[in-house]
């Protein structure tokens, strides 16, 4: 029986909906109204979920590729049938404007489609062992085996698609999962559990455990039956996980303060709409949200004046209104924090050219000019609709400023000079360089991940499958 239509939700373990003793109230970030009661799992319940996944290991590992693909194809179909409902869930629990939420559901469908396809393409290679003296008449080949139980811990900002980036490749490669969604966005994951159950996933292959990040997270990270932790979230939590995980495989998709360089000869009118999307979609709560823009001095003034005008056209309001561009931040604490950071910027000599104020839980889209690199709005991850725009004298100076960061997820550069483009691609210290686009571009099959405190390991289905499988070597001696 599904728990999706009831106010009081249940854990999903071993193919069943399970009530727990304690519940917490889930409220809408926009209205503050209670929207659900969420089970607060105990350590014993997490233990049961891990045991269920551990028991499901063999059935998942032995399941043929076509069957794993079929389950994912059925999931895609169910998502397509219930796309409206899926988008409403995201809009409700995350205050994501409904139009953006629909976009996330479309992306989620893409991600599971890629997973269904990749399930059929997992293979090793043959090796010429006779390349080494003593290797003659030996045949060698590699295979990729499922790693075992995957502990997946996910953030609030893309509650369906970032979950898909873990569950999709895990199923495609024959691994069972215990999923711990963010406390603010558990409904998307419970919805997924319902769909995957209907799609025919074996019991225990997906277990969804809601509750405290620390209690559930610690148990997943330290339990020896869990072979891998795949985490997307803040650097602070990610580093803590890495320190506790011992020899478990860990992939970390962490934060950033993504930057864009704009060279002097580019057509600003083409760039500005992209910058508005990059800086403000989902209220800037995107790991590759555009946070820093370095513009060549020749076009700096023209750029920021037009950028301010375009930003002021954005509509703030109810996430369920299709006209809304910007809605509430995920928590009132984030309003307090970001207003303090804006104040610090002003006191540090920066100028607020747009926004800079809050109404209820909404922070107006904010553009800050002339912010020095040591201000929080420059060097920390703002995770809010705030972007700093600074003037540079050369591209070399801009590259240096982009690289002056704890983070390195993606960076972009607009230029018409092919040499500048190649130099930037080489010199920017990030996981992905976008030439003539904002750093906020992502499609779901590309390798995605960062350097420095942005984490390590890559997602993008094929790349996540590599992380979720073990390479095995087989040698046949024909001598
Ligand atoms: P977060 O606070 O780090 O939470 C992420 C997840 O970790 C949640 O499920 C959280 O549970 C759990 N958690 C909290 N404490 C834990 C612990 N001690 N052990 C194990 N798990 C624990 O991040 P967030 O605020 O949800 O998301 C925003 C962050 O995610 C930003 O930094 C953003 O850049 C990053 N992000 C990165 C990517 C990427 O692909 N690189 C994508 C999206 C977001 P609770 O919710 O119950 O605390």
Boltz pocket constraint, residues with backbone or C-beta under 6 A from the ligand:
constraints:
  - pocket:
      binder: B
      contacts: [[A, 153], [A, 154], [A, 155], [A, 156], [A, 157], [A, 158], [A, 162], [A, 180], [A, 181], [A, 182], [A, 183], [A, 184], [A, 211], [A, 212], [A, 213], [A, 214], [A, 216], [A, 217], [A, 218], [A, 232], [A, 233], [A, 234], [A, 235], [A, 237], [A, 238], [A, 240], [A, 241], [A, 252], [A, 253], [A, 254], [A, 255], [A, 256], [A, 286], [A, 287], [A, 288], [A, 381], [A, 383], [A, 409], [A, 449], [A, 454], [A, 455]]
      max_distance: 6.0
